[in-house]
């Protein structure tokens, strides 16, 4: 009996130590979660401003915020390690006290779920977001040191995860912070903190970094340009007819952009009334053009255009030809939506007709058309409805040309521009038993011959 009494307290000491050790790991996981939340809320620009002001730890925080994804991956790894180790230790204590069985497993799962949710999931994250920059400056040196020491391990585990995951993995891991921020914005709208329009603008800002110049540019087929040999008098006529204040100047072809002519420069030159000024070639007054590749991210392009005080750039495709042009207005429209002025002819991108069909612009994204008719459309090789029609036909569509794609009938309508491109597409569902119409049988439809002159033949 003396041996039994002596064995009781001695056997309880290891369990008590395991409980204390598990509690310490849970607290450590909470601190890591607080650091995660703080770094996710830190702005690199704000961190740079604090560094310029000489705030303690701000320079290190700026370095961490500049590569925040890599450090968040490491923190996630350490937090999972701490939480899982604490859960294992609690499970060992439960098994030692209650025996191996479902009761020990149930108690362990329930206790650790509650503790992790409160101590790791709620309280520290709230503190981290409330005091993001204070927490960030305090922990940035340690996080940076851990990043240097343990980043190879995190990178190796990401590679292993990508190797065993079907499909294409993510080089920096799938742990992005934008998703959480998007969800927070949606939640803020539901609670009335932000308006619907503000939520859309914030989401558009997030998407701006994933958008390239080719997606927002005015295509070369819709560009308004002028030859270098034209006079300022002809250029003024073109400015007035087009409504633009900046027009590219070309040489032998549209692929040979020499510069950009500004309406303000033309007015300053010709306001004196000297007839000789009106006969000056536009090549003498044009300014140098700025060229960017079509793969240029739009957010970087906007920053560069702001820094250079440049409102128009020429987009070059992969073959060195002119792909189109981008203005600051085109980029801002990606954030705030379509911008129109008193001289713009408003043409709705989607028009529902009485017979159930829909008239859409040829530049409408294929995804939007699929949402209108609740159907899946091929988007691998084409982006617009006009491109989808051309792909289905195997040639450039002309007014009256039609094709059937995924249960939808696409009919080309109207033309625009100098190259006689289709302007709108009439889309309707293919009803069972319908016989396909010939391409030329729809010539009597309304708006079939609508045209728009974008570039005068003799400006």
Buried (B, 14 or more C-beta within 10 A) or exposed (E): EEEEEEEEEEEEEEBEEBBEBBBEBBBBBBBBBBBBBBBBBBEBEBBBEBBEEEBEBBBBBBBBBEBBBBBBBBBBBBBEBBBEBBBBBBBBBBBBEBEEEEEBBEBBBEBBEEBBEEBBBEBBBEBBBEBBBEBBBBBBBEBBEBBEEEBEEBBEEBEEEBEEEEEEBEEBBEBBBEEBBBEBBBEBBEEEEBEEEEBBBBBBEEBBEEBBBBBBBBBBBBBBBBBBEBBBBBBBBBBEBBEBBBBBBBBEEBBEBBBBBBBEBBEEBBEEEEEEBBEBBBBEBBBEBBEBBBEBBBBBBBEBBEEEEBBBBBBBBEEEEBBBBBBBEBBBBBBEEEEEEEEEEEEEBEBEEEEEBBBBBBBBBBEBBBEBBEEEBEBEEBBBBBBBBBBBBEEBBBBBBBBEBBEBBBBBBBBBBBEEBBBBBBBBEEEEEEEEEEBEEBEEBEEBEBEEEBBBEEB
